[in-house]
């Protein structure tokens, strides 16, 4: 059978699509996003390493074990990333419409409990049963997201408050259903439901005990959400409402309808996240099984800059952290909770520019100054962060030697109190912040000398690192400080 030749128009369309992708990869915005995200991750790892050293752990061994654990258990990475990916897409979709869906956890629970009910209460053929569970889970999440969407759009109730409160309600409601309610497994003392039928289970891939076709479902949602946001009329309207609600209304867009639907669709993705976890791995509903996956979706969306493909990268990164965390604990004796510290620091550094922008819009003088004077403002922001870190570590770092050295305790207290002065002086934009930063650095060097002398290696190493960082920041502030006209030192 002869194939029809490819026409010039088809070749042109394929070339055009390739050029669009290539141009986007080469764009300044894309490269800037990759650069800032990478720097944020590296800074988070550095700060986490300092905290590890200060608390007596070896960061090199910890990170080696973390990376090795993620590579050796890559199927677990994809498994951990699956609900994070869907929850992250949920939060990102709401963000595009200017809404903050903080209730992904509750929508996830409602989707999973609904899918569980269909999974064990109804006997259906294999393919139909799987689809039925997926559909009812998505519908439950959609309805649970639509409710705060309607309240936001038509009654003015802020979605942060309503989604958060409804999230707690969902957790407690599902807890009752499987502990004392009609979905409790008879004869079982635990708060669990009966197992779903085999016809409702999503199968594993390549015989892995963790990786299932649920990851494929989640992955396919990435291009679907990207297409919906960027290529459909409804997606365009939602983005328009998110950028400027009043302008969207003036252009004839029904802002209220789009806000309600945005939170509904966001809830549907969260409901799907809970559904696939039950169908592919747990096979029954356990009270508290999620352990915050919906809230983790917020961090994934922030890391991915609310872009569907960025969310995929963020989900894989956090999936690697979660999968390697237990390996790190076993092989490097570092608590797996350190993964949560890294995760929080990554989000903090990624979100810092947007946080500054938001604070600036709300009249915070320090944030406005940083935004309008980035050359001298960014070093001051780093000094501000350095002050927060040192205020916390001033006592923590010298903790192991407090019982044997009163001098180290005094130096630690001096560092903590002086670091508070760094914070205050930066907030009021006092140029003496560089001098105080330098003095705190000298204190750290004195602690380092005492620590090495007393054979407290962790104290000496931590103090040496923090002292060096302080010197660098102080010099940076001095070098970028705007010149002051003689006699006008008090005028900015």
Secondary structure by P-SEA (a helix, b strand, c coil): cccccccaaaaaaaaaaaaaaaaaaacaaaaaaaaaaaaaaaaaaaaaaaaaaaacccaaaaaaaaaaaaaaaaaaaaaaaaaaaaaaaaaaaaaaacccccaaaaaaaaaaaaaaaaaccccccaaaaaaaaaaaaaaaaaaaaaaaaaaaacccccaaaaaaaaaaaaaaaaaaaaacccccccccccccccccccccccccccccccccaaaaaaaaaaaaaaaaacccaaaaaaaaaaacaaaaaaaccaaaaaaaaaaaaaaaaaaaaaaaaaacccccccccccccaaaaaaaaaaaacccaaaaaaaaaaaaaaaaaaaaaaaccccccaaaaaaaaaaaaaaaaaaaaaaaaaaccaaaaaaaaccaaaaaaaaaaaaaaaaaaaccccccccccccaaaaaaaaaaaaaaaaaaaaaaacccaaaaaaaaaaaaaaaaaaaaaaacaaaaaaaaaaaaaaaaaaaaaaaaacccccccccccc
